[in-house]
Amino acid sequence: MTANIIDGKAFASGLRGRIGALVPAFVARAGRAPGLAVVLVGDDPASQVYVRSKHKATVEAGMQSFEHRLPADTSAQALLALVADLNADTCVDGILVQLPLPPHIDDKAVLAAIDPAKDVDGFHVVNAGKLAVGEQALVPCTPLGSLMLLKDVLGDLAGLHAVVIGRSNIVGKPMAQLLLQQSCTVTIAHSRTRDLPAIVRLADIVVAAVGRAEMVRGDWIKQGATVIDVGINRVPANEPGQTRLVGDVAYDECTQVAGAITPVPGGVGPMTIACLLRNTLVAAHHRAGLAAPVGL
Ligand code: GUN
């Protein structure tokens, strides 16, 4: 059997189209476009690429994009002052501070300073707490996008055993919460888990978010399981001096066993930006006192 390849790029493109189509109605009612502010501190090349893509996608969806690029030696105080300004700015519905921040800045303090109503990353403890108790929350974009793909492939997820590999606040923990809300049986595995292959072999759904290139092998996967690969790892390519992107899953091996699998690139990655736009549109509706569109 060869797995169905889950086309995250196509799904994300459709979602972005649906979001863009909803923007004019928001503008008509609120008298302004939804606004997303992205803050980048320093010149990390990967972060620069992400921030550029976010800006482009925001503008393409008909939203306002506010970009703030600050030097690497920006003080925590200056960054917190900018966050306070963005919190107070009525044209800004979403605030995203690109991570990682330079080591001299405490990222927890910065994330805590963002107004939870504008926290389109869903990283604020208020949103994490709301997600954990099943209240309406802004949900982190990568797990939200992964869940959308899973529901598209599998429909009802109730009763399925999901193994999430990784326990980060950004992906692993919120992913587990979302799957639990869908009535999955959820196992969270991580770097200290004993006999990880045996646990993954039980899974109907595997979400790999560990940040280790091609760690999940084909013989760990149950026949027909659905595999979501959140990893993006740059590794040396066959040609000298060249690199290529791989996920946390050994793709060629796992496609022989899985029922469906996301590729890297073109799987989960494009969903993250689409969900950022989704969260910005939802936050904009809430802030304008309007009911958020359903089914996004
Ligand atoms: N760095 C890598 N991914 C993300 C993300 O989803 N949000 C933020 N704020 N920073 C990131």
Residues whose N, C-alpha, C, O or C-beta is under 5 A from the ligand:
A	BS01	GUN	L96 V97 Q98 L99 P100 D121
